[in-house]
Amino acid sequence: MAGLKVFVSSTCYDLSIVRSQLRTFLNAMGYNPIMSDYNDVLFDPRIHTHSSCIDEVGNSDMLILIIGSRFGGKGVPEAVEKVDTGIIKDNTSTPLSEVRENLSITQLEVLKAIEESIPIYTFIEQQVWHDHELYERNKDKEIIDQIYFPSIDKQDTAKYIFNFINFVRQRAKGNNIFMFSKIQDVEEVIKKQWASYFQKLLNEQRFREIEVKRIDNLTEQFEDLKAAILSSVSSNREREIAQGVVKYRKLIDFIMVLNVSDFNFVKRSTGNWSDLLAFTEIKEIIDVTEVDFDKRSMGRARTILLRNDETFFESRLPLSHIQDLSLDWGTFISLTPESRDIIVDTLIDLSPRRNMSFRYIPEKFTEVWKDAFKQLRIDVVHEKMDYMTRPIDKKKKV
């Protein structure tokens, strides 16, 4: 079985000894260190070496970031385009255009790890951390340009190193930072942190299994209770209503999500599923699970409900779930109007008008989804745009 792949991100020239010792440590732990200076990265001859490093980050399980005295080489434009630099826009007052022009390859690797939700462990040389504190106390003063930071190799790169440290420590999550003065400090932290993390994952797995068993028991009890209640109902009409309240809850919840205010149509209609969608101003339901791009940029959408005005609902539910609702609608309209009245009124009273599986986006569908392409490589953007701009009737529908 392949070992854990640990990408080590740092400048190489000033931290070569640290990197060498860390590599020995990781190998001894049974992990696979990924280091560009040891040819662990696949350097695709068709692209820049910086881009190869960015690609390799996405294939790793964890990333160790080591910040020392050097800023390192600036990332080439090709590599910058592979990363969502917008991640850092809320953590700096510097214009994003200037930030993009002054990102090192190490910083780009870290941004890619964040984008890919890869755990990051950050280690900062102790002297650099002390100079960072000095920078923080004086960065808004006129004297800042006159201060010499002895831990930084090139003084004109100091603010970029310190600002990136600020970005790492101000993140909402994954903002752990550890100081070190010798490699043994790094090794000790890694052993403790990863052992504790593994223990936590084992506990979560154990508790998850207990929770699943509890839910299964509750589900079984609910089914028994439902059967007992239905069997106690004497008349056929009352039994039909009781069964309908259980069976059609998801259908009525779905209709309520679409902001229907007049339920007389729902209670009286004999129209098919297409008629219901037309009444709710939904002109198309689009399956987006097969669209090949970074879906994280669009949350967890799996289905789009496109309205007549081009605004839309994002749904986490698969197309098959909505197809099931269309079948429920077919049996619902076969009920008597009296039964439908009671079922709908009961479910409206029971159901809150908030369904976490659907999210209304009051913007144009074509405009919002264009943003999803910003994280793609330039050479595939046009291909994806061609897919998205094909006539809608060529996509999957219900």
N, C-alpha and C positions, 0 to 999 in steps of 0.2 A: 504494500500500500504506500502511495506517495506521501511524503512527509509534509508538514505545514510549510508553506512558501512564505518567507518573510522578506519583504523588500526593504533594503536599507538605503535610506535617502539622506544624502549629505554631500557636502563638497568633499572631494577626494584628496586634494593636494595637502591641506592642513590637517586632515583627519585620517591619513593613511594608516597610521599605527593603530588608532582606535578601531578603524574598520577591519583591519587584519585580525586583531584580537577578538573582536565581536564575531567575526566569521568563524573562528575556531570554536568559540563558545556555542554558537548556534548549531554548528555541526555536531558538537558533543551532546547537545540536547536532542539530537535526532531530527532537527528541522533543516529545511533547505534555504540557505541565505541567497537572496537575489541581489547581486552587486554588479554594476556596470563595469567596474574596473577588474572584475574577475571573469568577464565574458559570460555571465549568467543570463544576460539579456540577449534576445535575438535581434541583432542589428540587421534589419531588412535593408538590403542595398538600394531599394527603390524609394526609401524615405530617409529623412535626416535622423541622425542618431538620437537627437532629443525626442523625436516622435516615437522612436522605438522604445525608449525608456518609459514614456507615457503609456504606451500600449501594454508594456510589461506590468505596470502597476495594476492594471485591471485584472491580470491573471494571478495576482497574489492574494494571500489570506490575511496578512497583516502588514503594517508598515511601521518601521522604526525611523523616526526623524531625529537626526543629530545636528544641532546648530552650533557652529564654532565661529572662528574669527573671520571666515571668508564668505562673501556673498555668492560667488560662483559665476559661471557664465550665464548671460541672459538667454532666455529661451527664444528660439527662432520663431518667426510668425506661424510657421506650419505647426509647431508644437503648441503654441498658444491657442490656436483654433481648435485643438483637440480637447480643450478644457473649458468648463463653464466658469469663466473669471467673474461672472456676476455674483458668485458665492460670497466674495469679499466686499461687495459694494456697501453693505450696511455696517461695516466695521472700520471704515476709514473715511476721513473727510477729503482725501485726495481724489481728484477726478478719476473715474474708472479708466479713461483712455491713458492717463499717465501711469496708472497701476499696471495696465497690460503691457506697456512698453518697458517696464522695469521689473519684470518677474524673472527670477532665475529658474533654471531647469529643476533645481531642488524644490522650489516653491510650487512649480507646476505639477510635480509629482505628488506633492501633498494635496493640492487642490483636486487632482484626479482621484486620489484615495477617498477624499471627502465625498466627491460626486458619486463614487461607486460604493459608498457606505462601508469602506474597509476600515477596521479599527486602527488607530494611530497612537503610538507611544512616543512622546516627545522628550528628548534629552537635550539640555542646554549646558554648555560649559559654564562653570561657576563664575569665571571672570567676565564672560559675556553677559551673564545675568546681572551681575553687579553693575556693569556699565549700562545695561538696559534700565535699571532703576534710576541711575543718574540721568539718563536721557528723559525718562518720564517726568522727573521733577523739573526739568528745564526746557522741555521741548516747545513750550509756548512763550519762552522768554527770548529777548533779542540776543542773548549771549550764546544761544544754542550752537550757532555756527562756529563759535570760537572754542568750544569744548573739545578736548582731545580724548578719545576713547581708546585706551591702551590695548584692549582686547581685540579690537577690530583691525584687520589687516589694511584695508583701504578706507580712509575716513569718509570719503564721499558715498560709500555704500552703507554707512552706519544706520541711517534712518530707515533704509529699506529692510535691513535685518531686524531692527527693533520694532518696526511697524508690523512685520510679519509675526514676530513673537506676540504682539498684542492681538493680532487676528486669531492666533492659535488659542491663546488663553481666554479670549472673550467669546469663543464659540458657545452655543447653547448646550452642546453635549460633546463628548470626546475631547475635552479641553485639558486633559491631564498634562502636566509639565513636571519633569524631574531634573534636578541639578546634578551635575557630576564633575568630579575633578580627576578621576581615574577610571579605567575601564571596569574595575571591580564594582564600582558604584552602579554602573549600568547593568552588569550581570545580576547583581543582587536584586535590583528592582524588577527586572524581567522575570526572574524565578518566582518572586513573591506575587507579582501581579498576575502572571499567567496561571499559576497554580490556583490563586483565589478565583480567577475568572472561570476556570474549568470547574471548580467546585460549585460556583454559583449556577453554571449551566446544568450541572448534574441535579442540583436541588430543584431548579425550575422544571426540568424534565420530570422529576419525581412528582412534584406538586401538580404538574399538568396532567399526568396520568390519573392522579387522584381526582382531579376536577372533572376529567372526562368520564370517569366511572360515576361520579356524583350526578352529572348531567344525564347520563344514560339511565340511571335509576329514577331521576325525576321525570324523564320522558316516558319511561315505562309506567310510572305511577299516574302520569297525566292521561295516558291512553286508557288505563284501567278506569280512571275516574270519568273520562269522557264516555266510555262504553256504559258505565253504570248509570250516568245521568240520562243518556239517550234511551236506555232500556226502560227507564222509569217514566218516560214521557208517554202518555196514553194515546193521544190523538195523532193521526198521521201528519196533520198540518203542523202541529207543535214540534213534532220530531223533525220535519223538513226544515223548519226555521232554526232549530237548535243545530242541526247538521250544517246548515248554510252559514251560520255565524262562525263556525269553525273553518269550514272549507273555503269561504270567500274573503277571509280577513285580508290576505295578501293582495287580492285583487282590488278591494276597496281602498286599502292603504296606497296602492299604486295610483289609483285615480285621484286620491286626495293630494298626493305629492304634486300632481300636475295643476294644482290650484283651481280645481273645479269648484265653483260656488253654487251652481244650480244642479242638484242631484236628481231633478225630475227626469232628465234624460236617462240617467242610469237606472232609475226605477221603472221607466215605462218603455224604453227602447227595445225594439225587436231587431235592430240592425246588427250587422256583423262587426268583427274586430276593427276593420277599416273605418267603419262609421264611428266607432268610439274614438279612434285616434283622430279622426277629422274633427269631432266635437271638442276634443281637448287641444286642438290646434297643433298636433304632432303630425308633421308631414312625412317623416321618415325615421326609421330606427336603424342605426348603422353599427355593425359589428367592427370594433377596432382592435380586437385581440391579435389579428394577423398583420397589423401595420408594423413594419420593421423599423422602429426607432426607439430611442430611450424614453420609455413610458414614465419614468420617474418625473420627467419634466411636466407631465400632465396628471400627476397623482396616480391613482390606480384605476382609471377609467377602463372599462371593458366594452361598454356599449354607450352610444350617443343617441339621445332622443332629440331630433332636430325639429324646432318649431317653425311655423310659417314665417315668422319675422327673422329667421336665421339665428336667433338666440337658441340655447340648447340646455339640456340636462345631461350631466355626466353620471353614469351609473357604474357601480362596482360589480353589478350582477351580469352574468354572461347572457348572451342572446337566448340560450336555451331556457333560461328562467322566464324571460318575457314571453317566449313562445308558449310556455306552460300557462301563463296568465291569459293568453289568447284562448286557450282551450277552456279555462275556467269561465271566461266570458260567454263562451258558447253554451255552457250548461246553465249559467246564471240566468240568461234571458229566457230560458225555458220554464222558469219558475212562474208561479202566479204573481200578478202585480201586488197582491196583498202580502205575500211572503217576502217579496223583494223590498217592499216598504219597510217592514219590520227589520229585516236583516241589515239594510243600509243604515237605517236610523240607529240601530244598536251599535254597529261597528263605528259609525261616526262619533258616537258618544264615548266609545272605548279607546279609539285610536288617536294619539296626538298627531298634529299636523307636522311631524318631523320624522323623516326617514333618512337614516345615516347612509343608506345605500344609494341615494340620489342627491345630486348637488346642482342647483340651477346656476347657470352662468349667463348673466345679462349682457353678454357681448356677442359679436358675430362669430359664428363657429369657424369660418375660414380664417379670420384674423387671429383668434386665440391659438388655434392649432399650428399656425405658422411658427410660433415661438418654439415649438417642439424640435424644430430643425436646427436651432442655434447650436446645439451640442453635437451635431453630426459633423463628420469630416466634410470639407468643402467639396470634395470630388463626388460625394453621393447625394448632396443636397438636391440637385436638379432632378435626380432620379426619383427621390422621395416626393418632391413637389409635384412631379408628373403624376404620381400615384394619387396624391391627395386632391388634385384638380381634375381628375377624370370625372365624367358625368356621374352624378350620384347614383343613378339607376344601375350602374355597373357594380356597385358594392353590394354586400349582403344586406338583405332587408327582411322584415317581416311585415 
